[in-house]
């Protein structure tokens, strides 16, 4: 295994696939599929010499006898290199079966993140065949726990109609409803831990603190940036609280002028439970051609950002646009002109294009970068820039 690791590190240190790239490819086609590898770490054996660095003693609570000596023979979850070793073993398995199952091997190499295999294809039949090929390729080395496809769990929804958690799955942290084939949010209000509560802040709803608000903001996982307009407001609020004079303590009640803003923030966060996004960015009635990529960017005194859309021509001649992802950043604390902040947004705009061209399998027929500032447009045309 040591020689295998050296070979892979010689090719490049980044063994894990780009998480955002995997999610982007997960949104490309009409049928999504996710699979979970069963006991991925414990499937991989370690060399005998390495087993002896994992010795432990055991005597089953019997203090009257000498302890027995054992060694761990499989990759252990707690070791630092465990993730790397398991990933290398999985990729090596894919390479060994690439001649017989080339498509399955490609999926394992490009669309896995740790023990999750994530892909999207055009038809359910292709998804079923691909799942069987992956299982056949991994047979004898790794075992799949289960597969979930788009429109699965419809029967479960009829059995438990009011239980939303029974019909959703987490895909690299993103909540996916395979029945409706949509991304959804599951937000709830957090309370301060009992150890941090005191008489003044026992009512969390009416007396929010920096600790509670930060925990609430960090509970929002939005890797694709689909909820960017909301999350950026939360970050602006946190920066304002950090800038308050006299250095507000973690468990001190925030000033009165911010309380209404915090209540609105909590109310809006609960409203996110009603927000849904189509998982697939390609409409079912799209014409047989590649989409156009359109990226908007803008900036303000508080933040700047960019969002990328795929624009499709439909069979009836109309067009459909769907959000792929977005990115935003807070404006620097040091005061800058709006033009320079919008220029930062234009840079983020260009970087989104680079990311999508690298990670997305669409062949975009055209790409448009749109800014609403003539000054920024003139600045990027200058040769000196």
Secondary structure as UniProt FT lines:
FT   HELIX           2..11
FT   HELIX           19..26
FT   STRAND          31..38
FT   HELIX           40..43
FT   HELIX           48..51
FT   HELIX           52..54
FT   STRAND          55..58
FT   TURN            60..61
FT   TURN            63..64
FT   STRAND          68..71
FT   TURN            77..78
FT   TURN            80..81
FT   HELIX           82..96
FT   TURN            97..100
FT   HELIX           102..110
FT   STRAND          112..113
FT   TURN            114..115
FT   STRAND          116..121
FT   HELIX           124..138
FT   TURN            139..141
FT   STRAND          143..149
FT   TURN            150..153
FT   HELIX           154..159
FT   TURN            161..162
FT   HELIX           164..167
FT   STRAND          169..171
FT   TURN            172..173
FT   STRAND          174..177
FT   TURN            178..181
FT   STRAND          182..184
FT   HELIX           194..196
FT   TURN            200..201
FT   TURN            204..206
FT   HELIX           210..218
FT   TURN            223..224
FT   TURN            226..227
FT   HELIX           228..242
FT   TURN            245..246
FT   TURN            250..251
FT   HELIX           256..271
FT   HELIX           272..274
FT   STRAND          276..278
FT   TURN            284..285
FT   STRAND          292..299
FT   STRAND          303..314
FT   TURN            315..316
FT   STRAND          319..330
FT   HELIX           338..359
FT   STRAND          367..371
FT   HELIX           374..381
FT   TURN            383..384
//
